[in-house]
Amino acid sequence: MSSSEIWNRVNNIISSSYCKSLTTNEAETLLEIQELKNEETKISTAETVLKLDLIDAYTQRVKKIKKLEKFLDLADELKDNKKLRSDIRDILLTGNEKFTLSSKRTVVPN
């Protein structure tokens, strides 16, 4: 019997007229069962929140990895392109307002 079937049976018992004729021990047992159900719901909710947190953390990690991959690609491009390195060095050393890089991009330093 599944958990939901058990809880459905418990709810049916609690809502039926049978509940009115319960002994004290039976009523206490039903209350304990209901408390267990509430605890199970809390645990299920906590598990869902943890799963969502894990998904969010994984998504953030993937985004960081993608940024790092782009940076590494640019670093490889820079390593292989002597003219681009030279243009960047000139911009940094001279502080000129405008250079046209070999890759046909215009850079205006701040």
C-alpha positions in Angstrom: 0.0 0.0 0.0 1.4 3.4 -1.0 1.9 6.3 1.4 -0.9 8.3 -0.2 -3.3 5.3 0.1 -2.5 5.0 3.8 -3.1 8.7 4.4 -6.4 8.6 2.5 -7.6 5.8 4.7 -6.5 7.7 7.8 -8.3 10.8 6.6 -11.4 8.8 5.9 -11.4 7.3 9.4 -10.9 10.7 11.0 -13.7 12.3 9.0 -16.1 9.4 9.5 -18.6 9.0 12.4 -16.4 6.1 13.5 -14.1 8.7 15.0 -16.7 9.8 17.5 -16.8 6.4 19.1 -13.1 6.0 19.5 -11.5 5.2 22.8 -8.9 7.6 24.2 -6.0 5.4 23.1 -7.4 5.1 19.6 -7.9 8.8 19.4 -4.3 9.4 20.6 -3.0 6.9 18.0 -4.9 8.7 15.2 -3.5 12.1 16.4 0.0 10.6 16.4 -0.6 9.3 12.9 -1.7 12.7 11.8 1.4 14.3 13.4 3.5 11.8 11.5 1.7 12.8 8.3 2.5 16.5 9.0 6.1 15.6 9.6 6.2 13.6 6.4 4.8 16.7 4.5 7.5 18.9 6.1 10.2 16.5 5.2 8.9 16.2 1.6 8.8 20.0 1.4 12.4 20.3 2.7 13.6 17.6 0.2 12.0 19.6 -2.6 13.7 22.8 -1.4 17.0 21.1 -1.2 16.6 19.7 -4.7 15.8 23.2 -6.0 18.8 24.6 -4.2 21.0 21.8 -5.8 19.6 22.6 -9.2 20.3 26.3 -8.7 23.8 25.7 -7.5 24.5 23.4 -10.5 23.1 26.0 -12.9 25.4 28.7 -11.4 28.3 26.3 -11.7 27.5 25.6 -15.3 27.3 29.4 -16.0 30.7 29.9 -14.4 32.2 27.1 -16.4 30.9 28.5 -19.6 32.4 32.0 -18.7 35.7 30.3 -18.0 35.6 28.4 -21.3 35.0 31.7 -23.1 37.9 33.3 -21.2 40.1 30.4 -22.1 39.1 30.6 -25.7 40.0 34.3 -25.7 43.3 33.5 -24.0 44.1 30.9 -26.7 43.2 33.4 -29.4 45.4 36.0 -27.8 48.3 33.5 -27.4 48.1 32.6 -31.0 47.7 36.2 -32.3 50.9 38.2 -32.0 49.4 41.3 -33.7 46.5 41.3 -31.3 48.9 41.1 -28.4 50.9 43.9 -29.8 47.9 46.1 -30.3 46.7 45.5 -26.7 50.2 46.2 -25.3 50.3 49.4 -27.3 46.9 50.5 -25.9 48.0 49.7 -22.4 51.4 51.4 -22.7 50.5 54.5 -24.6 47.1 55.2 -23.3 46.0 56.5 -26.7 42.3 57.2 -27.0 41.7 55.0 -30.0 43.3 52.1 -31.7 42.0 49.8 -34.5 42.9 46.3 -33.6 44.0 43.8 -36.2 40.7 42.0 -35.8 39.0 45.1 -37.1 37.5 46.0 -33.7 37.8 49.5 -32.5 38.8 49.9 -28.8 38.3 53.1 -26.9 39.9 52.9 -23.4 38.1 54.4 -20.5 
